[in-house]
Amino acid sequence: MEITAAMVKELREKTNAGMMDCKKALKETNGDMEKAIDYLREKGLSQAAKKSSRIAAEGLTTALISDCGKRGVVLEVNSETDFVAKNVEFQNFVMDTAKIILDKNPADIEALKTTTYLDGAKTVQDVLTDKISTIGENMSIRRFDCIDVNEGAVVSYIHAGGKISVIIGLESEGEKSALEELGKDLAMQVAAMNPKYISREDVDQEYIDHEREILVAQALNEGKPKNIVEKMVEGRLNKELREVCLLEQPFVKDGDISVSKYIQNTAAKLGKDIKIAGVKRYEVGEGIEKKSEDFAEEVAKQMGK
């Protein structure tokens, strides 16, 4: 397979490895991007601790909680440029759509599009089409998720005007105001640290096996003796799991305790058990590739030049 300059550039952006190392990795893996990332990690050439996707698409995320406080929604709507994301008409559409999801509980995006809009005269898709026509830029409803609790609270946190939105559900019979305070702290933790899982019990075995394989290759390539590789790998794997599991992360407001300990302390004060029922974190454009445009090009596009 021919290795193109664009492929090398993409791999370099994802790993921060050198250009020649990226080219060699792609040749060794016959152009398979994911395998090339693993190759660079195994050789210790990737400066990225984990696989990452470029965050390039524009738009907004938002989070909204029901009046009863037991249901929350997180939503992402994409646009072509950041100019539109700052448009009040676009922002109102995103918030109205979140309200519709809370009230009507559509099963998926397609069901949402056919749901009646707030004014009752048109569907969500009809209104979206109108916005595209009046604003003059393509927009799309990308995804949404909801969290419900039977007892307790669902809490939201929106960062940087909608670049990141988080909802977290807490099942507990504890005092609502205390749960909301705890939930806000945890939602900020999730926004900042981006855990992949709530606890170790949630980590799929395939992820663990894959990471262990990478870490073994790294240790052997570093010239470590085989008799200590296994112990080293388990130590490194445990360190990584502490980073990707919310309950094991250091609490951002007090690095001397874990998130789990912070929850336990709060539960002890309330005299009630607290369980995380669910966590959803959206970041604008994560996982979406978009062609690169500089600022001047974007301005020209907006002015119709």
N, C-alpha and C positions, 0 to 999 in steps of 0.2 A: 504493500500500500504506500502511495506517495505521501510523504510527510510535508505538509504545507507550512508556510510562514505563519498563517493564521492559527493553525493547530499549536505551533510552538508558542505563539503569543498567548493563547488561551491557557495553556498549561502553566506558563510562567506566571500569569496573573493569579492562578489558583494556588500556586505553591511557593512563589517567590524564589524558586530555584534558578540557577544560571541558564542562559539561553542554550548553550551547548549540552548541558545536562538534560534539559527538557527535550532537545532534539534526539539525544541518545535514548532517553526513556521511551519516547514515542516509537522509535525504530525497534527497540527491544520488545515492545508490546504490540507491534503491528498497528499502531495508530489508535489503540484503545485508550481513551482518555482516563477512565477510572483505574485501569491497570497501570497506566503510566504514573498516576498519582501514587499508587501503592509502591511502585518501583522506586520512586524518588524518596518516599518515606523509609523504605527498607534500607536504602543506601545512606540515609541520614542527610539527604540533600534538600529535602523539602523543609522550608522554614515555617510552613503552616502546620499547626499541631493536628488539625483535623481537616477533612475534606470540606471545602466551602464552595458555595455558589455565588456568582456575581450578583450583587443587588443593584440592578440598573433601571428597572421599570419605575415609572412615576405613579403618583396617585395618593390615596389616603387609606389608612386603616382607622377604625373607630371601635369603641366598646360601649355597650349600653346595658344598664341593669333595670329590671322590672321594678315597679312601684313596691312590690312585696319584698324585694331584695333576694328572692330565691331563684331567680333565673337571669342569665346574662348572655349576651351575644357579642361576638367579635366578628368584624367584617372588613374585607378589603375590596376596594373599587379602584381599578387602574385607569390611568390616562397616559397620553403620549408624552406630556411635558409637565414640569413642575409648575409652570404658569397656571395650568388648569387646576392643579391640586390646591392652589391658593385662591381659586375663584369661589366666591361666596355661594353662587348658584350650585356649583359642583359639591361644595361642602354640605349644603342643605340637602341635596339629593342623597348623599351618603348617610347622613343622620336619619333622614326620613325612611330610607331603606332598612336601616337597623331597627327602627321602631316597628316597621311592618313585619320583620322577622320575629320580633318579640311577641307581637300581637297575634299573628296568623300562623306561626310555626310551620313554614313550608319545609318540605322534606329535603329539597336540594335546590340548586341554582335554577334549573328549568322550571320547577314548581314556583319558585320565587318570581321569575319573570312573568308568569301568567297570573300572579296574584294582583288583586285590585290595589291601586295606589291609594294614598291617604284621602284624596278628594273624591274617590269612588267612581270617577268618570273613565279612567284609563287604567291599563295594567302597568306594572313596573317597567316592562319592556317598552311599552308605548312612550312612557315618560323619558326613559333612557334614550330612546331614538330621537325624541324632541330635543333633549339636551345636546346630543351629538350634532344635531342640525344647527342649533342656535349658537353653541360655543365654538363649533367648527373644528372639533378634534375627536378622534375615536376614543371611546371609553368602554370599559367592560366590568361587569361584576365578576370578580375572580373566585371568591370563596367566602364562606361563613361557617361558624361553629357556635353551638350553644352549650351551656352548662346549667344543669338544674340540681337543686338540693331539696331534700324533704324537710330537714331542720337545719338552720344555720344561716349562712349568707354567701352570696356570690358577689365578689368585689372586682372592680375594674381599675386599670391604670393606663393612661394614654401619655406617651412620651413624645416630645418634640413636635407637638401639633398634629400628631397622627402618623408619624413615621413608624412607631411601634405601638401596638395595643395589646393588652393582656387582660384576661379574665381568669379568676381562680375561685373555685367553689370550696367552701369549708362546711363539712357536716358536723354539727355540734348543737347541743342544747344550751350552750353558754350564752351570756349576755350579747345581744346583737351589736351594740356599739363597740365592745371589746373585740368581737370577731371581725368587724369591719376594719378596725385599726390594724389588727394582725394581718388581715387579707391585703390591705394596702401595702404594708411592708413586704409581704411575700410577692405581691404582683410587681413591685419595684425591683425586687431581687431577680425575678424571672426576666424582666425587661433588660436588666443590666448583664446578667450572667448567662442567659439563654440555655438553661438545662435541657437535655434531651429527654430525660425521664424524671419521674417523681422520686422513685426509690430503686434500689438494686433489684428488687423483685420484679420491676417492670422492664428491666433490660433483657432484650431477646438474646438467646444463646448464639444466634448467628453473628450478632454484633460483637459479642465477647470473643468468640472463636476467631473472627476476622482480625480483631485488634491484637489478640494474643499472637497470631501468626505474623503480623507486621512487627510486633515488638521482639519476637524471637529472631527474626531476620535482621532487625536493627542491631541487636546485641551481638550476634555472630559476626556481622559486618564490622562492628567496632573492635573485633578481635578478642572478645571476652571468652574465657574458658567455658567449655560446654557444661562442666560440673556446677557452675554458678549461674548459668544463663536462666535456668528455670526459676530460681529464687529471685533473680533480678527482674525477670519478666512479670512475675506475680506482684512484685512491689510496684512496678511501673503501671501495671494494669489497675491495681487498687487506687493509685494516685489519679489515674484518668477517670475511673468510675466516680471518685469523689468530686471531680470537676463536672461531670455530666449528669449527676443525680442531684436533684434539688435538695433533698433532705440532708445530704452529706456535704453540701457546699458550706464554706464559712459564711456566716450571716453578714451581709454587707454593712450593717450598722454596728456590728460588734464582732470583729474577726476572731475573737477568742472562743466563740461558741459556734456550733453548727446551726443550720436552719432547723433541723430536727429538735435540737435542745431548746431553741427559742420557742418553738411550738409547745414543747413539753412544759416549759416555764409558764407560758400563758395558760395552758390547760390547768396547771396546778393552782394558779391564782383564781381561776374561774370555778374550779372544782368540777369541771366537766371535760370529757374526752373531746379531742378535736382531730378530725381526719380530713385530709385533702381529697376532695371528691373529684377534682379534675383541674387541669391547667391548659390554657390555650394562649399561645403567643404568636402574633402576626407582625411581620416586618415588611414594609412596602417593597414589593418586587423581589422578595427572596426566591431564588431558584429560576428567575426569568432572565433570559438573555435579551439584550436590546442593543441595537447598533449604537456605537459611540457618536455623540454629537457635541461639539464644543458650544460654549455659551453664545458666541456670535451667530452660529448656525441656528440655534434655537430661537434667538431674537428675530432673525431674518424670517424664519418660518412663521412666527407669530404675526409678523407684519405683512406677510403675504408676498415676500420678495423672493 
